[in-house]
Amino acid sequence: MNLFLISYLTSFILFVSNPLTIYNQNISQLDDAMMTPYEETQIINELNESIISHHNNLNDLKITCIGDSITYGNGGSLNLDGTRFNYCNYLETLTNRKVINLGIGGSPIGDYWDESSLILRWQEIPKDTDIIIIFAGINDYFIGEFDNNNEHNFKKDSYLLLKKIKDTYINSSIYVVLTYKNETIYWENFKNNNFCKYMDLLKQYCVELNINIIDLTHTNFLNSNDNNIKFNYIPDGIHPNDNGSIVLGKMLATQIILNNLK
């Protein structure tokens, strides 16, 4: 993207009354342009880099991320401590302190059968957390228990999870990430589950509960149905590699930075 245009957008976004709203409006307009998801992701990433480099306000904030294998880092290389590289590792470079990673591979939001479900372990979030990032829902989509008559389903448990976290961590800023489009949307086994239905319900609940939304579903950012996205960032179609986690981390950081400027 033209460096002058990046500089212009950065300045324009930061000197309006609600910079996050203007930023998201500019991002959504990219979907209407004649460009591939890879090209769109590159433009957004350059804009994010510019905002972060000039206006990082995350230093020394305590961040906790709770989620599934994307948060854990299933697609990342091995860190020295035996974990996998993930977007939390990138966020640590901006906060200059350890980011708590509560990601577990395969973890859904709802209590279907797995003790790793977010609804069963959200209390692990430290009480003194400044920022909570909730990044989950794709495993619920795989399971397909959206609104059945069982005691637990996605519709009931996702609302309960968000309500409990909202009511418990009253001094924390809470963000729910709606997962980027990915190739599983078109996998034969899940074609009847409707990925967007799950993400849209999370978005609806966040609006009702006044929780911040980082909406990656309704953009083409990191859409792994694009071959260049898959090759460079998400080789298995779901989990970011190291470069993908950095790009993802920059997106999350930018959203939080701009929200802090309101």
URFENKA-V747491 format. One record per backbone hydrogen bond with DSSP energy under -0.5 kcal/mol. NH is the residue of the N-H (numbers start at 1). CO is the residue of the C=O. E is the energy in kcal/mol with one decimal. If there is no record, write none. Layout:
# URFENKA-V747491
NH:CO:E ; NH:CO:E
This chain:
# URFENKA-V747491
6:2:-2.2 ; 7:3:-2.4 ; 8:4:-2.6 ; 9:5:-2.9 ; 10:6:-2.6 ; 11:7:-2.3 ; 12:8:-3.0 ; 13:9:-2.8 ; 14:10:-1.8 ; 15:11:-1.1 ; 15:12:-0.6 ; 16:13:-0.9 ; 22:18:-1.8 ; 23:19:-2.5 ; 24:20:-2.5 ; 25:21:-2.1 ; 26:22:-2.2 ; 27:23:-2.3 ; 28:24:-2.5 ; 29:25:-1.5 ; 30:26:-0.8 ; 30:27:-1.0 ; 31:27:-0.6 ; 31:28:-1.0 ; 32:29:-1.0 ; 33:30:-1.0 ; 35:33:-1.9 ; 40:36:-2.5 ; 41:37:-2.6 ; 42:38:-2.2 ; 43:39:-2.0 ; 44:40:-2.5 ; 45:41:-2.5 ; 46:42:-2.1 ; 47:43:-2.2 ; 48:44:-2.7 ; 49:45:-2.5 ; 50:46:-1.9 ; 51:47:-2.2 ; 52:48:-2.8 ; 53:49:-2.4 ; 54:50:-1.3 ; 55:51:-2.1 ; 56:52:-1.0 ; 60:95:-3.0 ; 61:58:-2.3 ; 63:61:-0.7 ; 64:131:-2.5 ; 65:100:-3.0 ; 66:133:-2.8 ; 67:102:-0.9 ; 68:135:-1.2 ; 72:68:-2.4 ; 73:69:-2.4 ; 74:69:-2.2 ; 76:73:-2.2 ; 79:83:-3.6 ; 82:79:-1.7 ; 84:72:-0.5 ; 85:77:-2.9 ; 89:86:-1.1 ; 90:86:-1.0 ; 91:87:-2.1 ; 92:88:-1.7 ; 93:89:-0.6 ; 93:90:-1.4 ; 94:90:-0.5 ; 94:91:-1.3 ; 95:91:-1.8 ; 96:92:-2.1 ; 100:63:-2.2 ; 100:98:-0.5 ; 102:65:-3.6 ; 102:100:-0.7 ; 104:67:-1.7 ; 107:104:-1.9 ; 112:110:-1.3 ; 117:114:-1.8 ; 118:108:-2.7 ; 119:109:-1.8 ; 120:117:-1.5 ; 121:117:-0.7 ; 121:118:-1.0 ; 122:118:-1.2 ; 124:121:-1.9 ; 125:122:-1.8 ; 129:126:-1.4 ; 130:62:-1.7 ; 131:62:-2.3 ; 132:173:-2.8 ; 133:64:-2.8 ; 134:132:-0.5 ; 134:175:-3.2 ; 135:66:-2.5 ; 135:133:-0.6 ; 136:177:-0.5 ; 141:137:-1.8 ; 142:138:-1.8 ; 143:139:-2.3 ; 144:140:-2.8 ; 145:140:-0.5 ; 146:144:-1.5 ; 154:145:-3.0 ; 155:146:-2.7 ; 157:153:-2.8 ; 158:154:-2.3 ; 159:155:-0.7 ; 160:156:-2.1 ; 161:157:-2.6 ; 162:158:-2.1 ; 163:159:-2.6 ; 164:160:-2.5 ; 165:161:-2.3 ; 166:162:-2.5 ; 167:163:-2.5 ; 168:164:-1.9 ; 169:165:-2.6 ; 170:168:-1.0 ; 172:169:-1.5 ; 173:130:-3.0 ; 174:172:-0.5 ; 175:132:-3.0 ; 176:212:-2.5 ; 177:134:-3.0 ; 177:175:-0.5 ; 178:176:-0.6 ; 178:214:-2.5 ; 179:177:-0.6 ; 181:216:-0.7 ; 183:237:-0.9 ; 185:182:-1.8 ; 186:183:-1.5 ; 187:184:-1.2 ; 190:187:-1.4 ; 191:187:-0.5 ; 191:188:-0.9 ; 193:190:-2.0 ; 194:190:-0.6 ; 197:194:-0.8 ; 198:194:-1.0 ; 198:195:-0.8 ; 199:195:-1.7 ; 200:196:-3.1 ; 201:197:-1.6 ; 202:198:-1.8 ; 203:199:-2.2 ; 204:200:-2.3 ; 205:201:-2.5 ; 206:202:-2.3 ; 207:203:-2.1 ; 208:204:-2.1 ; 209:205:-2.3 ; 210:206:-0.7 ; 210:207:-0.7 ; 211:206:-2.7 ; 212:174:-1.5 ; 214:176:-2.8 ; 215:213:-0.6 ; 216:178:-1.4 ; 216:214:-1.0 ; 219:216:-1.0 ; 223:220:-1.7 ; 224:181:-1.4 ; 224:222:-0.8 ; 226:223:-1.8 ; 230:226:-2.4 ; 231:227:-2.5 ; 232:228:-2.3 ; 233:229:-2.9 ; 234:229:-1.9 ; 236:239:-0.6 ; 237:234:-1.8 ; 241:233:-3.0 ; 245:241:-2.7 ; 246:242:-1.9 ; 247:243:-2.3 ; 248:244:-2.6 ; 249:245:-2.7 ; 250:246:-2.3 ; 251:247:-1.7 ; 252:248:-2.3 ; 253:249:-2.7 ; 254:250:-2.5 ; 255:251:-2.1 ; 256:252:-2.0 ; 257:253:-3.0 ; 258:254:-2.6 ; 259:255:-1.8 ; 260:256:-2.1 ; 261:257:-0.7 ; 261:258:-0.7 ; 262:259:-1.2
